[in-house]
Amino acid sequence: MTRRIKALLSLLLCTAALSGCSANQPKSSLSFQAMDTFMKLDVYGGSADEIKDEILRLDKLLSVTDPQSDIYTLNQSKSAEVDDVTAELARRSLELCRATDGALDVTVLPVVEEWGFISGEYKIPSAQTLNSLLGSIDYTKVSVTGNTITLPSDAKIDFGATAKGFAADRAVELLKSSGATGAILNLGGTVAAYGQKPGSDGWRVGIADPENTAAYIGYITCRDKIIATSGGYERCFEGEDGKTYCHIIDPKTGLPADNGLLSVTVISDSGTLSDALSTALFVMGAEKAAEYAKSCGDFDFVMLTADGRAIASAGAAQSFTPAQGYDIRLETVS
């Protein structure tokens, strides 16, 4: 079975979990591919068409491989005037790089490329190559002045860790302006639960089982939240040494994050924040991530570890329901 078919099956199963068995069908429903994933939009009391158009527009602007995109042009020229939304995402992403002390770093692209996670031609880079590339990773050297973004000569930028969350934020703005009563927007690992679900007080958003991504360990019940999950299982390869390497790179080492976490789910009012922190907390590891959460307090989380633990914030624990067949006991971080 191809990766694309697997992704589609997983998305369809996720949509079923999100929508539940309500007799009220979405007034507008669309499925399509964008940002290298399958997406599904279910909108009650409004239309999904405008949201789809905006996501596709963002995809064209933010792609690192499309020669017509803002980001591709910027990475080639090192300075470029970009669209308003590209500049807005750049500013917000750099703020989150600072807030996470570089656990999120939008300039990590050269290392990601070297590992083959962009081309799909996977390889394990030599230590010498990684050491050389690490010198180009430094978000503090990226400047945004108006709509002009400037990079150092050896740098490349990628908003893969924030783009889907940003798209979710833009979608919520459109939902509000259109007067839609409710929506569940699955942007492939980032889910916006908006407004009222017909016949229910809240939307149920599934957290994938890292060992079986067609199943869910449990559900977060929420309303007007955006939930993002990052996991080592999403894109990975097995090296000749028999070890599995995931696509989430630690910007400080240039190596795939390998700290005992299988996945991190973040729940907040902001898609950009949820998306960014799901990656940053994964890089930090469970202990540092929990300490970071204590110092911030503006989001909830669920972290699944390789040794079988589920660590959650108090807010996430209150809204979490284990799936049938899963005996999940959350370790709560106050």
C-alpha positions in Angstrom: 0.0 0.0 0.0 1.5 3.4 -1.0 2.1 6.1 1.6 -0.5 8.3 -0.2 -3.2 5.7 0.1 -2.3 5.0 3.7 -2.5 8.7 4.5 -5.9 8.9 2.8 -7.3 6.0 4.7 -6.0 7.4 8.0 -7.6 10.8 7.2 -10.9 9.2 6.4 -10.8 7.3 9.6 -9.9 10.4 11.5 -12.7 12.3 9.9 -15.2 9.7 11.0 -13.9 10.0 14.6 -14.2 13.7 14.4 -17.6 13.9 12.9 -19.2 11.2 15.1 -22.6 9.7 14.3 -24.7 12.9 14.2 -27.7 12.7 11.9 -26.9 16.3 10.9 -24.6 16.2 7.9 -22.2 19.1 7.1 -23.7 21.6 4.8 -20.4 21.9 3.0 -17.8 19.2 2.8 -14.6 19.0 0.8 -11.5 16.7 0.6 -8.3 17.7 -1.3 -4.6 17.5 -1.1 -2.4 20.5 0.0 0.7 21.1 2.0 1.9 17.6 1.2 -1.1 16.0 3.0 -4.8 15.1 2.6 -7.3 17.6 4.1 -11.0 17.4 4.8 -13.2 20.4 5.6 -16.7 20.0 7.1 -18.6 23.3 7.6 -22.0 23.7 9.1 -24.0 26.8 8.2 -21.5 28.0 5.7 -19.3 27.0 2.7 -15.9 25.2 2.7 -15.0 26.5 -0.8 -13.5 29.8 0.4 -11.4 28.0 3.0 -10.1 25.5 0.4 -9.1 28.4 -1.9 -7.2 30.1 0.9 -5.3 26.9 1.9 -4.3 26.3 -1.7 -3.2 29.9 -2.0 -1.0 29.5 1.1 0.4 26.2 -0.2 1.6 28.0 -3.4 3.2 30.8 -1.4 4.9 28.7 1.2 6.2 25.7 -0.7 9.9 25.1 -0.5 9.9 23.1 -3.8 7.6 25.3 -6.1 9.8 27.7 -8.1 6.9 30.2 -8.1 6.5 30.3 -4.4 7.6 33.1 -2.1 9.7 30.7 0.0 11.5 29.1 -3.0 12.3 32.6 -4.4 13.6 33.8 -1.0 15.8 30.7 -0.5 17.4 31.3 -3.9 17.8 35.1 -3.8 18.3 35.5 0.0 16.2 38.6 0.0 12.7 39.0 -1.4 9.5 41.0 -1.1 6.7 38.6 -0.2 3.0 38.4 0.1 1.4 39.9 3.2 0.5 36.5 4.7 4.0 35.2 4.1 5.5 38.1 6.0 2.9 37.7 8.8 3.8 34.0 9.1 7.5 34.8 9.1 7.1 37.2 11.9 4.9 34.9 14.0 7.2 31.9 13.4 10.3 33.9 14.4 8.6 34.9 17.6 7.9 31.3 18.4 11.6 30.4 17.6 12.6 32.9 20.2 9.9 31.7 22.7 11.2 28.1 22.5 14.9 29.1 22.6 15.5 27.6 19.2 13.8 24.2 19.8 11.8 25.5 16.8 14.1 27.0 14.2 12.7 27.8 10.7 16.3 27.8 9.2 16.8 24.1 9.7 15.9 23.3 6.1 19.5 22.6 4.8 19.9 19.8 7.3 16.4 18.5 6.6 17.3 18.4 2.9 20.6 16.6 3.6 18.7 13.8 5.4 16.5 13.5 2.3 13.2 14.4 4.0 12.3 16.8 1.2 13.3 14.7 -1.8 12.4 11.3 -0.3 16.0 10.1 -1.1 16.9 9.3 2.5 20.4 9.0 3.8 22.4 9.4 7.0 24.7 12.4 6.6 28.3 12.3 7.9 29.2 14.1 11.1 31.5 16.4 9.1 28.6 17.3 6.7 26.2 18.0 9.6 28.8 20.1 11.5 29.2 22.2 8.4 25.5 22.7 7.9 24.8 23.5 11.5 26.6 26.8 11.0 23.8 27.9 8.7 21.0 27.2 11.3 20.3 30.5 13.2 16.8 32.0 13.1 18.2 35.2 14.8 19.9 36.1 11.6 16.6 36.3 9.6 15.1 39.7 9.3 11.6 40.8 8.3 11.1 44.5 7.4 7.6 45.2 6.1 7.1 42.6 3.5 10.8 42.0 2.8 12.5 39.0 4.3 16.3 38.7 4.3 18.4 35.6 5.0 22.2 35.1 5.4 23.9 33.8 2.3 24.1 30.2 3.5 20.6 30.0 5.0 17.3 28.6 3.8 13.9 28.9 5.5 11.0 26.6 5.8 7.6 27.1 7.6 6.7 23.4 7.6 6.3 23.4 11.4 3.9 26.4 11.4 2.2 26.5 8.0 -0.7 24.2 8.6 -1.4 25.8 12.0 -1.3 29.2 10.3 -3.7 27.9 7.6 -6.0 26.8 10.4 -6.0 30.3 11.9 -6.8 31.8 8.5 -9.6 29.3 8.1 -11.1 30.2 11.4 -11.0 33.9 10.4 -13.0 33.0 7.3 -15.5 31.0 9.3 -16.1 33.9 11.7 -16.7 36.4 8.8 -19.0 34.0 7.0 -21.3 33.4 9.9 -20.7 29.6 9.9 -22.2 27.9 13.0 -19.6 25.2 13.3 -16.8 23.3 11.5 -14.3 20.6 11.9 -11.3 21.2 9.7 -8.7 18.4 9.4 -5.5 19.8 7.9 -3.5 16.6 8.2 -2.3 16.5 11.8 -3.7 19.9 12.6 -7.4 20.1 13.4 -9.6 23.2 13.9 -12.7 22.5 16.0 -14.9 25.6 15.5 -18.2 26.6 17.0 -21.1 24.3 17.7 -21.2 20.7 16.7 -24.8 19.8 15.8 -26.4 17.8 18.6 -23.3 18.0 20.9 -21.6 20.3 23.3 -18.2 19.7 21.8 -16.1 18.2 19.0 -14.1 15.0 19.6 -10.6 15.1 18.1 -8.7 11.8 18.0 -5.1 11.4 19.1 -3.4 8.8 16.9 -1.9 5.6 18.3 1.8 6.0 17.2 2.1 2.2 16.9 -1.1 2.0 14.7 -1.9 5.3 13.1 -5.3 4.0 11.8 -6.5 3.9 15.4 -6.8 6.4 18.3 -5.7 6.0 21.9 -8.4 8.5 22.9 -10.1 11.8 22.2 -10.0 15.4 23.3 -13.4 17.0 23.5 -13.2 20.7 22.8 -14.7 23.7 21.1 -13.0 26.7 19.4 -9.6 25.1 19.8 -6.9 24.1 17.3 -5.2 20.8 18.0 -1.8 19.8 16.4 0.1 16.6 16.7 3.7 15.9 15.7 5.1 12.4 15.8 8.2 10.5 14.8 6.0 8.0 13.0 4.8 10.6 10.5 7.8 10.5 8.2 10.8 8.3 8.9 13.1 5.7 7.4 15.2 2.8 8.6 18.9 3.2 8.1 21.4 0.4 7.2 22.2 0.3 10.9 18.6 -0.8 11.7 17.7 2.4 13.5 14.7 4.4 12.6 15.2 8.1 11.9 12.3 10.6 12.0 11.9 13.9 10.1 11.8 16.1 13.2 15.3 17.5 13.4 16.9 18.9 16.6 18.3 22.3 15.3 21.1 22.2 17.9 22.5 18.8 16.8 21.3 18.4 13.2 20.1 14.9 14.2 16.5 13.5 14.3 15.0 14.1 17.7 15.5 10.9 19.7 14.5 11.5 23.3 11.9 8.9 24.1 8.8 10.7 22.8 6.5 9.1 20.2 4.2 12.1 19.7 3.2 15.4 21.1 -0.3 16.9 20.8 -0.9 20.6 21.6 -4.3 22.2 22.1 -4.7 26.0 22.1 -6.6 28.9 20.7 -4.0 29.5 18.0 -3.2 27.1 15.2 0.2 28.6 14.6 1.1 28.2 18.3 -0.3 24.6 18.5 1.6 23.6 15.3 4.9 25.2 16.3 4.8 23.8 19.9 4.0 20.3 18.9 7.3 20.3 17.0 9.3 22.3 19.6 8.1 20.2 22.6 8.9 17.0 20.7 12.5 18.3 20.2 12.7 19.3 23.9 11.8 15.9 25.3 9.2 15.2 28.0 11.0 16.7 31.0 12.0 20.0 29.4 8.6 20.2 27.6 6.7 19.9 30.8 8.9 22.6 32.4 8.3 24.8 29.4 4.5 24.3 29.7 4.6 25.3 33.3 6.3 28.6 32.5 3.9 29.4 29.6 0.4 28.2 30.6 -1.4 29.3 27.4 -1.8 25.8 25.9 -2.6 22.2 26.9 -0.8 19.0 25.7 -0.6 15.3 25.6 2.8 13.6 25.2 3.1 9.9 24.4 6.4 8.2 25.4 8.3 5.2 24.1 8.0 3.5 27.5 4.2 3.6 27.4 3.5 6.7 29.4 0.9 9.4 28.6 1.8 12.8 30.1 -0.8 15.6 30.0 -1.5 19.1 31.2 -4.4 19.4 33.7 -6.7 20.9 31.0 -6.0 18.2 28.5 -6.6 15.5 31.1 -10.0 16.9 32.0 -11.2 16.8 28.3 -9.6 13.4 27.5 -11.5 10.2 27.0 -9.6 6.9 26.3 -10.7 5.0 23.2 -12.3 1.6 23.5 -9.7 -1.0 24.1 -7.1 1.4 25.4 -6.3 1.6 29.1 -4.7 5.0 29.1 -3.8 6.6 32.4 -2.6 10.2 32.1 0.2 11.5 34.2 -0.9 15.0 34.9 1.5 18.0 35.0 -0.1 20.8 37.0 
